[in-house]
Amino acid sequence: MQIKRIVKLNTIIVFAAALVACSEGIGVQNNSVKSVLESGINGSAEIISEPTEEVKTEVKNPYDKIDVDLTEMPQKLAYTTANRMNLVSEQYIGQIVKMNGICSIFHDKKRDIYFFTCEINDETACCTLGIEFELLDDYKFPDDYPKEKDEVTVVGIFDTYKEGARTYKTLRKAVLA
């Protein structure tokens, strides 16, 4: 009984933190993933860090074990969990994450690099939160890639990387489900 209370209290605290973050714009500039990407990419730094060691290991089948399945959660909890993944990302590095949402695409013309994100809305659709994904090499661009505003479900290994002063969150070695 005590464990259920603790879990319930933790869920309420995490949800409240997400609501505060949403209303204050923490981690999201103008509620747009693209604006966050643009502000970091168009900066003067061009250095991209290497993936963390946990992510360099091969994943044969990401569906064998999913650590965080946002697709099985109610929308409110999925958004809150994704927000938590952005705020305390070090706790999720190396975990296999499954999420669904709308595909957003940003093309950095200067470096000719495409960035893909899976965006989810909070329950009231006032805030959008996206996590970048990098598909496996088995996917050929542009034929196998989703289009802008396509509904997508992705599974990948959660990781972070630094570019300039910013830290980005991504699902590495991702597959479309």
Order of alpha helices (4+ residues) and beta strands (2+ residues): alpha-alpha-beta-alpha-beta-beta-beta-beta-beta
